[in-house]
Amino acid sequence: MFSWLVILYPVNKVISIPVLQADTRIVAQLNRNTQDIEKLYCPSPVLSRLQRHRVISGETVVSIAQRYNLIPETLISLNPNLQKGIVSAGQEILIPPFNGIRLEVSRGTTWKDLEAAYSIRADVLFEINGCQKQPKVVFIPGIKWSSLRNSQRDVYMQLMSYPLPSVTKIELDYGWQINPADGQRFFHSGIDLLTPIATSVLAVESGVVVYAGLDKNYGNLVIINHESKRQTRYAQLSEIQVEIGQLVKTGDVLGTTGMTGKPDAKLPHLHFEVRYELSVGWVAQDPTSHLSSTVINRIKKKH
């Protein structure tokens, strides 16, 4: 729609210039078109597309999961009332479109942070969660996140081995941390165990050395693959004493501690990680949940 702007010049000439004004109907249509495009490229969040299933007599968590092509652990993680794995007729449970877990994230968490924590591409997480810029509750696709942690804890509670000759203090814990240098939050994928430089680093379990060399961030790094898709990593070493392909036993010396790479803790330490192989790759776990109760109690006394 046009109106006319009249400009008077000193020479008494009048010039009329057409001015384009916004038509509210056109703007509204453009907004609707923009929203349609956003919906096309940003589907509604997975957590807004949950189905509700009412349990009938004879159904079990397993049979319901099979009906929706899910694993039982997905239903259990999404429905707190299923923690015991038992359902009753008339009970209503939530069903996601695919396997995964519901996760509450703290303020300031980015999709890159979640990518680092769960080894799933940030753009994938961004899209399946409705392109939220500041997520608060998200859906992480995958299998057995919660139950895997619990079952692995049961396995590791039987181990008495430790990556150092003696139990020491944890300088930096596993999980979200604040970088004292810049105040930024970051995900720490292991634990930093305080120990003097040149302390012997020991294999916590028998396995095969799949990496032994220098990494930009980890520094001198040794990675061992164990049975049951389990992996341990020993980083920031000053010296490596094993080779790729070498078979090691529990307690074998892998190298000595140092401060190579880009350590997060300022004091000399061993950076130690425990990971499990899932469909999305090697996913970091909290190493303290894999140590024996005896070791954990000793660590707590040192704090």
KOLLOLUM-205805 format. One record per residue (C-alpha): residue in one letter; z, y, x. Coordinates in steps of 0.02 Angstrom, whole numbers, plus 32768, in hexadecimal, padded with zeros to 4 digits. Example, Ala and Ser with C-alpha at 12.3 -4.5 7.8 and 13.67 -1.06 7.14 Angstrom:
<nodes>
a81867F1F8267
s81657FCB82AC
</nodes>
This chain:
<nodes>
m800080008000
f7FD080AB8046
s8018815B802F
w7FD881F8807F
l802D82628103
v7FF383188102
i7FFB837A81A6
l7FE5843781A8
y7F9F84828248
p7FB2853B827A
v7EF885568262
n7F12853681A8
k7EB3849181AD
v7EFB84028149
i7EEA834F818A
s7F1B82BB8120
i7F4D821A817B
p7F698176811D
v801281278141
l8032806C8123
q80D5804B80C5
a81287FA280BC
d810C7F4A8016
t81AD7EEE7FED
r81487E617F9E
i80E47E49803F
v81817E4B80AB
a81D47DCB803B
q813D7D598046
l81387D6A8105
n81F17D3D810D
r81D17CA380A2
n81407C718112
t81AE7C8581AD
q82357C19815D
d81B37B948133
i81787B9181E8
e822C7B838224
k82477AF081AF
l81A87A9F81F0
y81E07AA882A6
c829C7AA28288
p82CA7A1A820A
s83707A2681B3
p840379E7821C
v8420792C821A
l84D1794881DB
s848C79A08141
r841F79098119
l84A778868109
q8497780C8079
r852B77D18012
h853F77177FF7
r85B976CF7F78
v85F776247FAF
i85DF75947F36
s863F74F17F31
g8610747A7FBF
e85CF75008036
t8610751480E7
v85FB7598816E
v857E752581C3
s851675038127
i851175BD80FA
a84DC75EC81AB
q8452756981A6
r841475AD8100
y83F77659814F
n83B9761781F9
l845676558251
i84DB760582BC
p858C75F58274
e85D4766782FB
t856D76F982B9
l85BB76EA820C
i866A76D58254
s8659776F82C3
l861B77DB8232
n8699779D81B1
p875077A981EA
n878577398158
l872376A981A7
q878376A6824B
k87C975F98220
g871A75BA81F7
i874975918142
v86F775D380A2
s872875BD7FED
a86C475C17F4C
g86AD76727F09
q86C976C47FB2
e864B774A7FE1
i860C77588094
l859377CC80ED
i84EF77888132
p848D77E581BA
p83D077D481CD
f83E377808277
n8467774782F3
g84D977C48348
i8580781E8340
r85C478BE82F4
l860D792F837A
e867179D18370
v86497A448401
s86B07AD38443
r86797B88843D
g85F77BB684BF
t85B07B0784D2
t84F47B0884EA
w846F7A8484CC
k84597A798589
d85127A508596
l84FD79C38518
e846179868572
a84C679778612
a8553791D85B9
y84ED78A08555
s8448789385B5
i83E178C3851D
r83617950852D
a83A179FA84F3
d83057A1C848B
v831A7978842D
l83D0799E8406
f83A07A4F83D3
e831E7A158355
i837B79858303
n840E79FB82E9
g83A67A7D828E
c83847AF38320
q84347B39831E
k844D7BBA83A8
q850B7BA983AD
p85377AF98376
k85E67ACE8338
v85CD7A1E82F5
v853879B78331
f84EC790B8321
i84CD78AE83C4
p844C782383B0
g846C777E8406
i84CE76DE83F3
k858276A78407
w85C5774A8450
s86757737840A
s8688767C8401
l863A766984AE
r86BF76D884F8
n8749767484A5
s870575CA84D7
q86E776058589
r879876458594
d87D675978566
v876E754D85F3
y87A475CC8676
m885B75C4864B
q885A751B86A3
l881E75668749
m889B759687CE
s881D75D7884E
y8810768F8880
p878C76EE88E3
l880877268968
p888A76CA89D2
s89177718896B
v8928776F88C3
t8918782C88CF
k891978C78863
i888678F887F4
e885179A78825
l87C979B687A0
d87C5794D8701
y8732790286A4
g86E6796A8615
w86D07A2285EE
q87167A948674
i871A7B4D86A0
n86CA7B7D8745
p874C7BEC879D
a86C07C4387FD
d86607C898768
g86C67C5B86CF
q86387BF38686
r86597B4F862D
f86077AB38673
f860E79F88658
h8660799686E5
s861C78E586E2
g86A57895874B
i874F78B5879A
d877679078841
l87FD78A7889F
l8857790D8924
t885978B889CE
p884678EE8A85
i879878F18AD0
a8764784C8B24
t87CC77E08AAC
s877B77368A8B
v8720772789E4
l872C767B8993
a86C2761E8914
v872676088873
e86C3756E8842
s864174F8888C
g858B75268873
v84E8755E88C2
v84CC7604891B
v8439765788C2
y844476FF891B
a848C773589C2
g845377DE89FF
l8457789B89F1
d844A78F58949
k844079B28933
n84D679BB88BE
y8536791A88E0
g85257929899C
n8531788189F3
l853178098961
v8548774E8946
i851C76FF889E
i854B764C8874
n850B75EA87DE
h85857569879A
e857A74E28715
s857B750F865B
k850C75A98679
r8599760386D3
q8581767E8762
t85F376DE87D9
r85CA77758844
y862377B588E0
a85F078658914
q860D78F38990
l862378728A1C
s862178A48AD3
e85DE77FB8B0A
i858577698AB4
q85A376BA8AF7
v853876508A80
e847F763C8A5D
i8413762F89C2
g840A757B8986
q84AC754989DB
l852474DA897A
v85D6751B897D
k867B74D28945
t8714752688FB
g876C75878984
d86D9759089FD
v86CC76358A5C
l8637769D8A21
g865177358A8F
t86CC77C28AAC
t86FA785C8A46
g86B479098A6C
m867879AA8A1C
t85BB79978A1B
g854679D18991
k85897A4C8910
p863E7A1888EF
d86967A638857
a87457A5388A1
k876F7AC08938
l87E47A45898F
p87A679A589E5
h878F791C8965
l872A78888928
h86BB78A58891
f86C17802882F
e865A77D48794
v864C7740871E
r85AE772E86B5
y856676B28639
e84B0768E8616
l847D76B88565
s83D376CD8514
v83D37784854B
g83FF775E8601
w849D7755866C
v852377B08606
a85C077F2865A
q866977B28620
d871977F18642
p874A779286E0
t8803779886B6
s87E4772B861D
h87A176A48692
l8836769D8706
s88CE763086EB
s896876748694
t89C8765E8738
v894E76D28792
i894F77528705
n8A0D775A8707
r8A0B777A87C3
i898B780587AE
k89F678598726
k8A8E78588798
k8A2A78B6881C
h89F9794287A4
</nodes>
